[in-house]
Amino acid sequence: MEPRQTFPPQLRFRLAGEAALIYLGAPLAIHWMVINWHMPLLVLLTATLPPILLMLAADHSFRWKETFRRHWRRGILPQILILFLVAAASLTAATAWLLPTELFGLPRFRPQLWLLIVVLYPLLSALPQELIYRVWFFHRYRGLFGHHEKLAIAANAALFAFAHIIFGSAISVGGTLLLGAVLAWRYAQARSFWPVWLEHALYGDLVFTIGLGRYFYLSAGG
């Protein structure tokens, strides 16, 4: 996490507008391109990687070594894994109860597609999302919230959930609101990209495994 900053009003206004363009305008534009230009969502997400990396490279105040350091704080990995195991068991049980015909549908009926998603999701979806929603957001816009870290975490979770409105489901929005809060808090605690990337990848692969993938997939058909 970047040191807390105090921005003058003019800079705060400019940064707020910039954030709105990225976190409100871009998801709506992506939705429009998928629906009207029939562009695959994963292709669009992958295409965001070069601009994100260029933005980080152009910002001389960004600390690459600190953000992408290999050594995590003690206890972070067990926390991630314990929470994931509890959540995985709960979500699997809920899916079995509420959507029994969907349970493990992808690995059972389309195992090759499922395996492809499990391998590619962490790289083509979780990676660019964590760069833009955690790394860039907290580096660039953390100062907009002053000393109110909880407010920054809540705003990050809300914007992350907004990006998933394009899927048109309360499950996708509600689920990503909760996950966004966890990931934002985790980034504040870990001060590193890798834990949040791992955690995001785990939950992404989970939903496609247990039968909730259709709530997090957008086709050109709507």
N, C-alpha and C positions, 0 to 999 in steps of 0.2 A: 504494500500500500504506500502511496506517495505521502510525503509530509503534508499536514493540513495547511492550507493556504487561505489568505483573505484576499478576495478580488475586489477591485474598485467597481462601482455600479456599471460603468460602461462596458467593462470586460465581462462582468457577470451576465449582462444582457446579451452580448455577442455569443458567449459560450452556451447560454441557454438556448438561443436560436439554433446554434450549430448542433446541439444535442437533439433538439426537436427534429431537425432535418434528418439526422442519422437514425434515431430510434423510433420516430413516428413516421416520417416520410418514406424512408427506405423500405420498411416492411410492407407498406401499402403499395409502393412501386413494384416490389417483387411479386406481390399477389396479382397485380394488374398484368405483369409480364407472363406469369404462369397461365392465367386464364385467357388472355387475349393473344399472346404470342406463342402459347403452348411450349414454353421453355421449362425444362426439368428443374425442379427446385434445388436439387443437389448441385446441378451445374451452376446455378446462380450463387449458391452459397460458396462454392469453390472459387468462383470468380471474384468474390470479395476479398480473398486472401492477399493478392498483390497490393490493392489499395490500403488495406490495413497495415501491412508490413511497411509500405512506403510512408504512411502517416507516422508510424513509430520511429522509423529511421530518420525522418525529417525533424522530429522533436528531440533536440539535443539534451533536454532535461530527463528523457526517459532512460531508466537504468536497466539495460538488457541483462546484465549478470545477476542483478538482484531479482528481477522478475522471473528469469528462467534458470535460477540456480537449481542444482541437482539435489542438494541436501535439504530435506524438509525438517520442520520442527518436530521434536519428539512427540509421539502420540497421535499425530495427524492421520497416518495410515490406518491404525486400528479404529479410530473414530469413523473414518470413511467406511471401512468394511463392516463394522458393527451396525451402523445406521442403514447401510445398503441391505444387509441380510434381513434386518427387521422389516424394512420397506418392501423388499422382494417377497418375503413370506406373506405380508399383509396384502399386497397388490395381487399376488397369485391367488390367494384365498378369495379375495373380492371378485376377481375375474371368474373364478370357478363357480361362484355363487350367482353372480349377476349376468354373466355372459358365458355360460358353460360351453356353448358351441364354438366360441372363439378361442378357448383356452389352448395355447400352444399350436394354434392353427397354422402359422407360417412354417415352423420347423416340421410339422407333421405332413403338410400337404405340398409345401414348396421349399424343401430343405436347401436347395441350391441358392435360391433367392435369399433365404434367411441367412445363410452363411455369408453371402456377399454383403448383406446389410451389416451384419455383426463386425465384419472386417473393415468396411468402408465408413460406417457411421462415425467412429471416433476421429477419422482423418478428414472427411469431407463435410461433416456437420458439426460435431462437438468442437473441433479445433477452431474453425473460424468464429463460431459463436462465442467461445470463451475469450478469444482475442478481442473481439469488439465489445462484448457485454461486460466482461470483468476487467481485462487488462486495460483497454483503452478508456472505458468509462471511469474507472477509479483513478487512472493516471490523469486524465484530462478534465474530468468534471467533479471530482471529489471535493474540490474547494468551494463549489457552489453551495455546499451544505454546511460550511463552517465546521463547528465542533460536533455537529449532530450526526454521528456515525450511523446510528440506527435509522435516521431519515434517509441517508444515502443508500443504505441496504434496502430499505423499503421501496425507494424510487427505482433502484436497479431491478428489483424483483418485479415491480409493476410494469416497467418497460419491457422486460424479458417476456412477461405474460402477454403484453400487447402484441408483440411480434408473432405470437401464436394464435391470435384472433383469426388469422387467415385460414386456419383449419376449420373454423366454423363449429366448434364444439366446446361446451362448458368443461368437459373433461380435459381437453388440451390446454385451455386457459387456466383452469384451476390447478391442474397438475404442474404446469410450468411456473405458476405463481409461487407454489410451495418450493419447487426445485430451485427457482431463481433466488428465493430467500436463503436457502441452504448454501447455494454456491456463492452468493454475495458475502454471506457471513464467513464462509470458509476462506474466501480470498482475503478478507480483512484479517483473519486469524493466521493464515499460512503465509501471506505475502509472497505467493509463488503461483505461477501458471499451472504447473503440473498437477497439483492436487485437485484443482477444480476441473481440469481437463479430464482426469481419470474419473472423477465422480460423475461428471456429465456423461461421459462415454458409457459408464456402467448402467446408468438409468436409461439412457437411450437404447442400448442393446436389450435391456430388460423389457421395455414396453413392446418392442417388436417380437420378442421371444414369447411372452405370455399371452399375446393376443390383443394388445391395445394399440398396435401400430397404425391401424386405420384412423385413429384420432390424431395422429401426428404425421400424416401424409397428405400432400396436396397434389391432385392431378389436374390436368388441363380441363377436365370435365367439371370441376368445382370442388 
